[in-house]
Amino acid sequence: MKNINLTDGNSYQIVKIGSQQWMAENLRVTHYLNGDPTPNVIGDRQ
């Protein structure tokens, strides 16, 4: 497995399936690139 490091400081594992690369875990971010906070949504309704 490979790792990818994003600007938010988190590191994510990447797996290769065929010719595609996929993240092996969920994205963990708390803000957008412009600094605005991301909403914390639990479940499938807002």
Secondary structure, DSSP 8 states (H G I E B T S, - for coil): -EEEE-TTS-EEEEEEETTEEEESS----SB-TTS-B-----SS--
